[in-house]
Amino acid sequence: MTTRSHASAIDACAEGDINLSSWRKQRMEQLSDPETRWLLAEDARLFMHQSLSTPCMDVVEKASGTMLQCLSGARLLDFHGNNVHQAGHAHPAIVQAVKLQLDTLTFCPRRFTNRVAIDLARRLVRVAPEPLSKVLLAPGGSEAISMALRLARLVTGRYKTVSFWDSFHGATLDAIAVGGERLFRDGSEPLLPGALHIPPPVVPPSHRESPAVEAMRDPDHLDYLMRREGGIGALIAEPFRYSFAMPPPRDYWAQVQRICRKHGALLIFDEMPVCLGRTGHWFACEGIGVTPDILVIGKGLGGGLFPLSAILADPALDVVGHTALGHFTHEKSPIGSAAALALIQVIEDEQLLLQARDKGQRLLDALTDLGQRHTGIGMVSGIGLQLAVELVNTTGRPDTRRADRVLDHCLQNGLSFKIAGGNILSLAPPLNITDTELTSATRILDQALRETNITGEK
Ligand SMILES: Cc1ncc(COP(=O)(O)O)c(C=O)c1O
């Protein structure tokens, strides 16, 4: 059998950091706890190896609030959390709601419905912008993307889509077709036909391309593409690339929406990582003032402890009752719904939207200050409690080597986060993080930047 390795050809992935750097190998070799070493070896022996997930670096034993507690003894502030932790890990009210649900109804077979799933749908519709009032639940984000794409095909009768290069919408075959990451696409072709891509509206300065490519970020290019190509059923995108945390240009989405309508295409927003509070709004689209035809949410929807996603759609699209759109076994999960309802209650009770705005501004100020005191920091940006720090080398290009070293220092000193695009420190703490934790995280980052040097011109 022949096997091919594509990951090695790709040095930077917008979706996350690749676990292949030499210091990660070194750290693993230095781990002294025998049980940790054994479990990591078992993990490598038993699970299929895949980029971005293996090799694993430590074993998480416990997670609560902002903290991850590892078997090796490491305690880490979790600014990564795969963006499921709006309310922090194992929020007591969410855990309690799930425990209560376990005592009543744990699964709902198809053909029946259940009270808690209906309550969740009602609650989601209440917080969603109008006219999004039709809900479909699914067990995971990629499945919800799949449902949204199929709904768009069925409603418009068109199969072609437009999405952004470097985007990520999930790891299933349809999701990677609209996604724009080579790491996921290479070797998996042929992908869905008609999945067209354009450059996203903004990228960090170190990722800018030639003037010809930069010009294609303008909505006029989209208008041209839709007109010349014809038959586009939907444009699917994150309202902003969450890991870069950069607001799109003013009016970008309003213009895109007008163009979509002009050409008969639906607008689908993928808000998986930023829905339910992270931007300081229930949904990021409220912050940019554009309501899509279909809004896809997930990740933290399950309260950080249950896989759950959903599409929220304009009721005018509720016309495909003749076909099965999301025929998933765990569709109206009572447990997932109980977790989601409890999360929504926590967001309201703890005023997490306000906290995301206030603490996001404080963290942005602190990071901006770091940017002024250290060399090699390009852009610092943030939307609510989703923030990003760009590391650039002496020529202004991505300083991927230093980003890797900074992450290493931070992990050793108690802070975990993700690196996007090779050089963007992507920071997403729980929305109820304490001021003391925010200060510790800033101090750890400050120290890591002091102890690592900007990479010289190559
Ligand atoms: C923007 C975006 N869309 C979709 C997904 C896919 O969600 P899931 O991993 O639950 O399938 C992700 C996951 O990281 C994501 O970041």
The ligand as an SDF file (V2000), in Angstrom:
LIG
                    3D

 16 16  0  0  0  0  0  0  0  0999 V2000
  -15.5240   28.1430   11.7630 C   0  0  0  0  0  0  0  0  0  0  0  0
  -15.7560   26.6820   12.0170 C   0  0  0  0  0  0  0  0  0  0  0  0
  -16.7450   26.0540   11.3690 N   0  0  0  0  0  0  0  0  0  0  0  0
  -17.0010   24.7530   11.5430 C   0  0  0  0  0  0  0  0  0  0  0  0
  -16.2480   23.9980   12.4130 C   0  0  0  0  0  0  0  0  0  0  0  0
  -16.5290   22.5250   12.5450 C   0  0  0  0  0  0  0  0  0  0  0  0
  -17.1070   22.2090   13.7650 O   0  0  0  0  0  0  0  0  0  0  0  0
  -16.9760   20.7160   14.3300 P   0  0  0  0  0  0  0  0  0  0  0  0
  -15.5450   20.5210   14.7050 O   0  0  0  0  0  0  0  0  0  0  0  0
  -17.9130   20.6860   15.5020 O   0  0  0  0  0  0  0  0  0  0  0  0
  -17.3820   19.7940   13.2350 O   0  0  0  0  0  0  0  0  0  0  0  0
  -15.2060   24.5920   13.1100 C   0  0  0  0  0  0  0  0  0  0  0  0
  -14.3740   23.8030   14.0230 C   0  0  0  0  0  0  0  0  0  0  0  0
  -13.3070   24.1760   14.4470 O   0  0  0  0  0  0  0  0  0  0  0  0
  -14.9420   25.9760   12.9090 C   0  0  0  0  0  0  0  0  0  0  0  0
  -13.9400   26.6080   13.5360 O   0  0  0  0  0  0  0  0  0  0  0  0
  1  2  1  0
  2  3  1  0
  2 15  2  0
  3  4  2  0
  4  5  1  0
  5  6  1  0
  5 12  2  0
  6  7  1  0
  7  8  1  0
  8  9  2  0
  8 10  1  0
  8 11  1  0
 12 13  1  0
 12 15  1  0
 13 14  2  0
 15 16  1  0
M  END
$$$$
